[in-house]
Amino acid sequence: MTGIKRTYLDNAATSFPKPKGVSEAMCHYIEHIGANVGRGNYRSAYSADEVVYETREMIKTLFNAEDSKNVIFTPNVTYSVNNILKGFLKPGDHVLVSSMEHNAIMRPLVQLTHQGVTFDRIPCTREGKLVVETMLSLVKPNTKAVILMHASNVSGTIMPLEEVGHFCQRHRLKFIVDAAQTAGVLPIDMKSMHIDALAFTGHKSLLGPQGIGGFVVTDEMALMIEPLISGGTGSLSHSEEIPMVMPDRFEAGTLNLPGIFGLQASLKFLMETGLEKIHQKEQALTNRFILGIKTLPEIEIIGPKDMSHRMAVVSIQIKTKDIALVAHELDKQYGIMTRVGLHCSPSAHKTLGTYPVGTLRFSFGFFNTEKDVDYALEALKNILGYKS
């Protein structure tokens, strides 16, 4: 690989590089603070407490949540979804999910079916768009919630959160959202979208480190979720019962404090830069790539064929080449990093008509450039046999 330019186009899996300040903040905690939160009556512990509190406040603002105490830190969005679903749903409950969901939702939900929970999939089109008008016919007397990702990690298709949120409000259903692919790029307003529980992860478009994520709940929803994990919280130590106070109710054990310090730094970058600026740049890069792909008749774009209702994720299939081999050549010969396969989303691929082969996915981030896009297009042309 010596001498080959490395081009990272797998931001839907995890964003890279991270903004300046993220690794520095993590190192600062490890090298100069080191104390736990809620477990020490000394200056360094108080300074760590302050950063954790400030980070909760930033997340509350980002999602227009009810209260920063309802921001719960977990290792990632998968842990968050498991906490919400397994703590909220009971035997006999029924929920609705889209046919595009990631295994972060589908695996815990299918696991819950062995305990008497049932679900129906809301149909989506071959472009991954939610067929909202079918939802009412799927609601049953025992339906408790709609569980929906904000955008697909396969096709980039954006789901209509506000419309679904109003539907949930009208029919007295809880609305649970997986914001893994959109938090930090698209505006999310828990109040206006009537979201009761929102799961997020730090390492994707929030531009933070791996190992830190969380969920945000309303006051009402917090009381309806039984904690999945219990233990020491640093509070109410005289009692062996799980605290009712938030966020302690859901944060047993030691938090990933280096991760929270890094996440705070990335949130500062997002707020200083502005979500709109980030979104516009990613959209421009994606549009440039799609326009280039459309000149290659061997390649089919999976999902929306234009920029309406899509994120900076482009999945393709190639009529004349094995996509796994193309992904290998992109990396080996050109240093271009992509992802190929089913992307932990078999339900989405069945909806899109790409199961079981999957797709070759390119996902762009704020730190990519037009040169990166053009380089990827040129590499694809060379692999397909086009002469420069």
N, C-alpha and C positions, 0 to 999 in steps of 0.2 A: 504493500500500500504506500510505500515511500514515493513522495512526489505527487500523489493523487489528491486533489482537492476534496475535502470532506464536506458534504452538503446534507444537512439534517432536515428531512421533510417528513417527520413522524411526530408532529406536535400533538396529534389527537391521542397518542399514547402517553406522552409526557412532554411538556414544553422544554425546549433547550435552544440556546443558552438561557440562563436565568439573568434577571436584571442585576446590574452592579449594586452591591449592598446586601444581597441575600446571603451569600456565603460569609461575608464579613460579619453580619449580625449573628449568624450561628456560631462562628468562631469566638466572637466577643462573649457570648453567653458561656461557652465551654471554658474559655481561658480566664475570664475575669469575674464571672458571677457564680455559676455552678450550683447555686442553692435551689431547693425545691420550693414550690409555692404552697402556702397554707400549712407549712410544717416547721417554720422557723421564725423566731422573734428577733431578727437582726436585719441590718441594712440591706445586704445582698438579696435576702429572701423578699424583702419589701420591694426592691427594684424589679425583681422577676415578676412579682404580683402585678406591678404597675404595667409592665409590658403585656401580660396576659389580658388584663382588663382593657387596655387600649386596643388590643387586637380584636377583642369581642366587640367593642364599640365600632370599630371600622367595618366589621362584617355586618353588624346590625344596620349601619348606614348604607352599606353596599346593597343590601337586599330589602331595605325599608322594613325591617322586622319590628316586632312589638317592643322588645326589651333585650338589652345585651346579655342579661342573665340567662336568656333562653338560647344563647349560642353555645353549643356543646362541641368540644374538641374530641375527635376520634382519629385513628390512623389514616382513614381515607373514606371515600364515598361508599365503598362496599360495606365497611363496618357500620357506617351511618344508616344505610338502607336496612341492614340486618337488625339494628337496634330498633328502628321505627316499625318495620313490618312484624317482627317477632314479638315486640312488646305491645303492639296495638291490636293485631288480629287474633281472634279467638275461634275455636271450633264452631262451625256453622256460619261463619262470616263469608261474604262474597265480595269480590273486588273486580274492577275493570282495569286492564292494562292495554297499551297499544300493541299491535303485532310487530313493532319495531324495537322492542326493548332489549337491552343489554343483559347479559347473564348476572350482572350485579343485582338486578331486580328479579329475573326469572328463576335463578337457582334457589334463593331463599323462599320465593313464592311457591315453587313446585315442592320444595321441602315441606312447606306448611300444608300442602294438600294432603300429606300423610297424617295430618292432625285434624282434618276436617274442614279446612279452608278451601273455598273454590274460587275460580276466576274465569272470566271471559276476555278474549282479546278483541279490542276495537279494531276493525279492519283499517288497513292503510292501502294507498294506491301503489302502483309499481314504481313510483317516485318516492315512496315513503311518507306521503302526506296523509294525515289523519282524516278519516271519513267521519266527521263529527256528527253528521245527521243519523248515523247508526247507533249512537250512544244510548238514546232513550229506550230503544227496543231491548237493550242488554241489561238495563237496570232491573233488579229484582227487589222484593221486600226486604231481603237480608243483605243487600249491597251496602257496604260501609264506606268505600272510598274509590277514587280513581287514582291510579299510580302511573305517572307519565314522565319520561325523560324530556328534557327541553330540546335537545337536538341529537340526531343519530350520529354515532361514531363511525358508521359505515358510509352513509350517503350524504351526511351533512344536513339533512332535512330538518328544518325548525318546526317544532310543534306549536299550535296556537294556545299558549298557556292562558291568556286572558279569557278567551272564549270558553275553554274547558273549566276554568275557575268559576266563571259565572254559572255554567251548567251545574257544577257541584254545589254552589250556593243555593241555586233554585231547588235542587233535589235533596238538600241536606246531606250531602256526601262530603267526606273529608278529601282534601286534595293534597297528594304527596308527590313531590317533584324531585327528579334526579337532575341536578344542574352540572354534572361533571364536565360536559363539553362546552358550556356557555358562560359559567360564572367568570367574570372578568372581561368578557367581550360584549355580551348582550345585557341590557338593563333588565333587572328582575325586581319587581315590586311585590312583595308578599301580600301587602294589604290590598292593592288594587286588583291583583290577580287571584285573591282569595286562597292563597296557599297556606295550608295548615302545618306542613312539615317540608323542609327543603334540605336535601342532602348535597354536600359540596366536597370537592377535594382540592388540596392546595397545589398539586404538582402539575396540573394541566394549564388552563388559561388564566388561573390566578397567579401563575408564574413563580410559585413557591417551590419548596423542596418536597421530595417524596416523604411519606410517613406522617403527614399531617393533613387532616380534613375535618369534617364535622357535619353537624346538622343544626338547623334552626327550627324552633317550634313556637306555636302560639301558646299562651298561658293555658287555654282550654285543652289543647292537644297534649301538652306536657303531663297533665293529670290522667290522660287516657292511655299512656304508654307505660308499661311495666318495665323497669330497668332490666336489661339483659345481663349486665355485669354488676356485681356489687362488691364492696370492700371498703378500705380506708379512703377517706376523702379529705382528711385534715380538719374536718368540722364535726361538731356534735359527737366528739369522741367518747362521751359517756354512754352513748346508746349503741346497741347492736342492730338496730333497725336501719333500713335505708333512709337517708335524709329525704324529706320532702322539698327542702329548699333547692332552688336552681342556682347554678348549674350542677351543684354537687350530686343531685339525684342521679345523674347520668355520667359522672366523671370519677368513677372509682379508680384508685391507683394513681401512679405518677404520670403526669402529662408529658408529651414529647416537647419539652421546653426549647431545645435547639430548633425544632421544627416551627414552633410558634414564633420565635424570634425571626426566623427566616421568612415566615409567612407575613409577619408585620412589615418587613422590609419590602416584600413584593407588593403588598397592598398599598404602601406609600407610593411606589412607582406607578401602579395602576391609577391611583387617584390624581397624582401629579400629571401624568400623561393624558388621562381621560379615556374612558371606554369608547367613546365615539371615534376618537383618532385611531385607536387600536383596531376597532372594527373596520373602519374605512380602509386602512392599509391592508388588512388581511383579505378583505373583499376584493380590492384592486389586484392583489397577487393571484387570487383564485380565479378571477375573471380572465386575467392574462393567460393563465394556464388552460382554462377551458377553451378559450378562443384558439389557442395553439393546438389542443387535442382535436378540435373539430376539423382540422385540416388533414387528419390522419384517418382514412376510412377504415383501417383495420381495428381501430379502437372505439369501444362503446363506453360512454359515460353512464355510470349507474347512479340513479337519483335525478334530481332536478338538472335540466340541461342548460339552465341559465342561472342568474344570480339571485332570483327571487326565492325567498324562504330557504336559504341554504347558508351553512357555515363554511369555513375555509378547509373543508374536507372534500376531496375528490377521489372517488373509487372508480376504477376502470376494469374492463375485461378486454382481452385482445384475441381476435378471431384466429390469428395465424401463429400465435406463440403461446407457450405455457407461461402463465403469469408468474409462477414460482421461479422459473428459470430467468425470466426478465428481471424480477426483483434481485436475483443473485447477480446477474450481469450489471445491473445498476450499481450495486455495492462494490463488486469486484473490480469492474473496469472504470467506473466513474466516481466511486465514493459517495453515491447518493443513497441515503438511508430512508427506506420506506417500510411499509408493512404489508404482508400478503397473507391471505387466508380468510378465516371467518370472523376474526376480530372479536371473539367472545360474544358474538351476536347471531346465533343460528336463526332465531326467529326473524330478525331483520333480513337476513339473506333469503329466507324462504319467501318473505313478502316481496322482496326485490327481484326474485327469480334467479338468484346467483348461488343458491345452495345446490350441491355441497362444495363446489369448486371455490367459491369465495371471490374476492376481488383483490386487485393491487391498489393500495391506498396511498395517496399523497396528501399530507396535511400541513398547511402553512401556518407560520406564526409571525408575531410582530417583528421578530429579529431576522426574518428572511428578507431577501431582496429580489428585485426584478431579474438580476443576473442569475440568482438561484433558479428561478422559474424557467428562464431561457436555457439554462444549462441542462435542466431536467428534460425539457422538450427536445433539445438537440440530442441528448443521450438516447431518448426513446426513438427518435428518427434513425439514429445510427444502428440501434439494435434491430429495428424493423427493416433495415436494408436501404434506407434512403441515403443518397449521396449528398454531402454538403455542397 
